[in-house]
Amino acid sequence: MGLKSEKDATRVLIVEDEMIIAQDIARISENCGYQVLDIVSSGEVAVPTAIQLNPDVVLMDIMLGDEMTGLVAAEEIHYALDIPIVFITAFADDKTINKSKMAEPFGYIIKPFDERELKAVIELAIYKHAMQQILKRSEAKYRRIFENIQDVFCEMELDGTIIEISPSIEAMSNHKRSDLLGSNIGDLITDKQQVTDLLNMNKNNNSIRDLEIKINNNDNVIYYSVISQLLSDANDGSNKIIASLHDITEHKLLEKRLMRAERLAGVGQLAAGIAHEIRNPLGNISSSIQYCLKKYELPTQIVQYLEIILRNSQNANKIIKELLDFATPREIELKTENISDIIKRSIDLVEARVKQNKVKIDLSIDMDLPKINLDAKWIEQTFLNLILNANDAMKGGGVLKIKAALNNENINVTFEDNGQGIPSDEIEKIFDPFYTTKDEGTGLGLSFIFQVITAHNGDVDVESRIGEGAKFTIKLPINT
């Protein structure tokens, strides 16, 4: 039944199984200025009709036929179209009202009713629906922001229980958002004093700005800067902690690299000064012993002692030479090179030595790696040092995996052994000059590696677990 009305009038679908009442409702609706699109008498017809006509509001009799009640029809229409539904009923008992809640109606009107009552219910239903749509759009907008924001947003109870946390935590760590909901922030933060500071500072000051915390991320740590505020919940008045966590891991790593570079430079200058002071008297000792051994006929035992002194002075002179080399800034001569060739050449130079130690090299190089600017001599020496270190770490054999792959703006070359590993408290020290766990050597090998790679504007990462081995990653920029 299509009744004429103004073009912009509210469009109404009436669902009523008593035709006389239905026509009366239609008359009242038209008198109110609404456009009645159709009158249907059953739920089975109401659903497809509503989908076809897409009315602005549905007036639905709760008590329709047995096959599909008004409640069921209203639920299906609401699910399909999300339009306001007003229930028409002669019953206003609690049981009927409670049943109707499942269909999420926007209003009720009790038979019989007049124009004023119908208009009031319909206008309120349409207004409520319009406000609900605005709220839904707003919620969807902020949900998209919440789900796509790069920083981690977190809502907590005062005791640190996580109420809500943004999905960005999954992109920035190995943690699953679903696992974190309901857990305590203290389970994430490695330093328990930082947990205490975070919770107490919020309680005492209502806000925190730039508090640094460390989040446990399985085998490594992520550094965050926290900004938080104590807010009152509008529903129950309870206080909640709202926190924003900004990842500053790269910044912290850069700080460490700069501190390490400054420390290397300082040690290098000190070493150079000491080396110069020792080298001259050491040279006098060595030349004097050589002169005595050639000039005089000495007892065998004296000769043996002098030869021991000579060998040790030569070893000391070798260490001094290494110190001076370490203290001298690397002269990097950049040329366009194929890093694959340098890796293979480095392996060829030590292949016999690693085979003797029953170490197998598993080489994997991505196809079509771009040529990059580097100093082939120094990079080759770097790779040699890493291969030999891995070989020494695998006493009695093992597997050394060497892989070169393109990673964003870098070529990453990894050296991963399955040796004894490096204790976590020693990883920060391994690039320090003279730090070594070997019986022989000066402890300058890894310091040399750090110098060379930083001179190429690259970086060195280390991962290790005791008993499982170590992994060194050399990151060399494509554009230098």
Residue pairs with C-beta under 8 A, 6 or more apart in sequence:
1 26
1 36
1 38
1 39
2 37
2 38
3 26
3 30
3 35
3 36
4 35
5 30
5 33
5 34
5 35
5 36
6 33
6 35
9 33
9 34
9 35
10 33
10 34
10 35
10 56
10 57
10 122
10 126
11 34
11 35
11 37
11 53
11 55
11 56
11 57
12 29
12 34
12 35
12 36
12 37
12 55
12 56
12 57
12 58
12 59
12 122
13 36
13 37
13 38
13 40
13 46
13 49
13 50
13 53
13 55
13 57
13 58
13 59
14 22
14 25
14 26
14 29
14 36
14 38
14 39
14 40
14 58
14 59
15 39
15 40
15 41
15 42
15 43
15 46
15 58
15 59
15 60
15 61
15 64
15 70
15 73
16 22
16 25
16 39
16 41
16 59
16 61
16 88
17 41
17 42
17 61
17 63
17 64
17 65
18 61
19 39
19 41
21 111
22 39
22 41
23 39
25 59
25 88
25 118
26 36
26 39
28 113
28 114
28 115
28 118
29 36
29 59
29 118
29 122
30 36
31 115
32 115
32 118
32 119
32 122
34 122
37 53
37 55
38 49
38 53
40 46
40 49
41 64
42 64
42 65
42 67
42 68
43 64
43 65
43 67
43 68
43 69
43 70
43 72
43 73
44 67
44 68
44 73
46 58
46 60
46 73
46 77
47 68
47 73
47 76
47 77
47 80
50 58
50 77
50 80
50 81
50 83
51 77
51 80
51 81
54 81
54 83
55 83
56 83
56 84
56 126
57 83
57 84
57 85
57 86
57 106
57 122
57 125
57 126
57 129
58 74
58 77
58 83
58 84
58 85
58 86
59 86
59 88
59 109
59 122
60 70
60 73
60 74
60 85
60 86
60 87
60 88
60 105
61 70
61 87
61 88
61 89
62 69
62 70
62 71
62 87
62 88
62 89
62 91
62 96
62 99
62 100
63 69
63 70
63 89
63 90
63 91
64 70
64 73
70 87
71 99
71 100
71 102
71 103
74 85
74 87
74 100
74 103
74 105
75 102
75 103
77 83
77 85
78 85
78 103
78 104
83 129
84 106
84 107
84 125
84 126
84 128
84 129
85 103
85 104
85 105
85 106
85 125
86 105
86 106
86 107
86 108
86 109
86 121
86 122
86 125
87 100
87 103
87 105
87 107
87 108
87 109
88 109
88 111
89 96
89 100
89 108
89 109
89 110
89 111
90 110
90 111
92 108
92 110
97 108
100 108
106 124
106 125
106 126
106 128
106 129
107 121
107 122
107 124
107 125
107 128
108 121
109 117
109 118
109 121
146 153
146 166
146 167
147 166
147 167
147 168
148 168
149 166
149 168
150 168
151 166
151 168
151 244
151 245
151 246
151 247
152 165
152 166
152 168
152 169
152 172
152 224
152 244
152 245
152 247
153 164
153 165
153 166
153 168
153 242
153 243
153 244
153 245
154 162
154 164
154 165
154 166
154 185
154 241
154 242
154 243
154 244
154 245
155 162
155 163
155 164
155 165
155 240
155 241
155 242
155 243
156 162
156 163
156 185
156 240
156 241
156 243
157 163
157 240
157 241
158 199
158 202
158 203
158 239
158 240
158 241
159 184
159 199
160 184
160 185
160 186
160 195
160 198
160 199
160 241
161 182
161 183
161 184
161 185
162 180
162 181
162 182
162 183
162 184
162 185
163 181
163 240
164 181
165 177
165 180
165 181
166 177
167 177
169 175
169 177
169 180
170 176
170 177
172 222
172 247
173 215
173 217
173 222
174 217
174 218
175 188
175 217
180 188
185 195
185 198
186 192
186 195
188 215
188 216
189 195
189 198
189 213
189 214
189 215
189 216
190 214
190 215
190 216
190 221
191 213
191 214
194 211
194 212
194 213
194 214
197 211
198 208
198 211
198 213
198 226
198 228
198 243
199 241
201 208
201 211
202 208
202 228
202 229
202 230
202 241
203 230
206 229
206 230
207 228
207 229
207 230
208 226
208 227
208 228
208 229
208 243
209 227
210 225
210 226
210 227
211 225
211 226
211 228
212 223
212 224
212 225
212 226
212 248
213 223
213 224
213 226
213 245
214 221
214 222
214 223
214 224
215 221
215 222
215 223
215 224
215 245
219 463
219 465
220 463
221 249
222 247
222 249
223 247
223 248
223 249
223 251
223 252
224 245
224 246
224 247
224 248
225 245
225 246
225 248
226 243
226 244
226 245
226 246
227 243
227 244
227 246
228 241
228 242
228 243
228 244
229 241
229 242
229 243
230 239
230 240
230 241
230 242
231 239
231 240
231 241
231 242
232 238
232 239
232 240
233 239
233 240
256 428
257 454
257 459
260 431
260 432
260 450
261 450
261 454
263 432
264 431
264 432
264 433
264 447
264 450
264 451
267 432
267 433
267 434
268 326
268 327
268 433
269 327
271 323
271 324
271 326
271 327
271 433
272 323
272 324
272 327
272 328
274 323
275 320
275 323
275 324
275 327
276 324
278 316
278 320
279 317
279 320
282 313
282 316
282 317
282 320
283 317
285 309
285 313
286 310
286 313
286 314
286 317
289 306
289 309
289 310
289 313
290 310
292 298
292 306
293 303
293 306
293 307
293 310
298 306
319 442
322 442
322 444
323 442
323 444
326 433
326 444
326 447
326 448
326 451
330 378
330 451
330 452
330 455
332 375
332 378
332 452
332 455
332 456
333 375
334 373
334 374
334 375
334 456
334 480
335 373
335 374
335 375
335 376
336 371
336 372
336 373
337 371
337 372
337 373
337 374
337 376
337 379
338 369
338 371
339 369
339 371
339 372
339 374
339 379
339 404
339 411
339 413
339 476
340 365
340 369
340 404
342 374
342 376
342 379
342 380
342 383
343 363
343 365
343 383
343 402
343 404
343 413
344 363
345 380
346 380
346 383
346 384
346 387
347 361
347 363
347 387
347 402
349 384
350 384
350 387
350 388
350 391
351 361
353 388
353 391
354 361
354 387
354 391
354 400
357 391
357 394
357 395
357 396
357 397
358 396
358 397
358 398
359 390
359 391
359 394
359 397
359 398
359 399
359 400
360 397
360 398
360 399
360 400
361 387
361 399
361 400
361 402
362 399
362 400
362 401
362 402
363 402
363 403
364 401
364 402
364 403
364 404
364 405
365 403
365 404
366 404
366 405
366 406
369 404
369 405
369 406
369 411
370 406
370 411
370 478
372 411
372 476
372 477
372 478
372 480
373 480
374 456
374 476
374 480
375 452
375 456
378 452
378 455
379 452
379 456
379 476
381 448
381 452
382 448
382 449
382 452
382 453
382 474
383 413
383 415
383 474
385 445
385 446
385 448
385 449
386 415
386 449
386 472
386 474
387 400
387 402
387 415
389 445
389 446
390 400
390 415
390 417
390 419
390 470
391 400
392 438
393 417
393 419
393 420
393 421
393 469
393 470
394 400
394 417
394 418
394 419
394 420
395 419
395 420
398 417
398 418
398 419
398 469
399 417
399 418
400 415
400 416
400 417
401 414
401 415
401 416
401 417
402 413
402 414
402 415
402 416
403 412
403 413
403 414
403 416
404 411
404 412
404 413
404 414
405 411
405 412
406 412
406 478
407 475
409 477
409 478
409 479
410 458
410 475
410 476
410 477
410 478
411 475
411 476
411 478
412 473
412 474
412 475
412 476
413 473
413 474
413 476
414 471
414 472
414 473
414 474
415 471
415 472
415 474
416 469
416 470
416 471
416 472
417 469
417 470
417 471
418 468
418 469
419 469
419 470
420 466
420 467
420 469
421 464
421 465
421 466
421 467
421 468
421 469
421 470
422 430
422 462
422 464
422 466
422 470
423 466
424 464
424 466
426 437
427 462
427 464
429 435
430 446
430 462
431 446
431 447
431 449
431 450
431 460
432 443
432 447
433 443
433 444
433 447
434 442
434 443
434 444
435 443
435 446
436 442
436 443
449 460
450 460
453 459
453 460
453 474
453 475
453 476
456 476
456 477
456 480
457 477
457 480
458 474
458 475
458 476
458 477
459 474
459 475
460 472
460 473
460 474
460 475
461 472
461 473
461 475
462 470
462 471
462 472
462 473
463 470
463 471
463 473
464 470
464 471
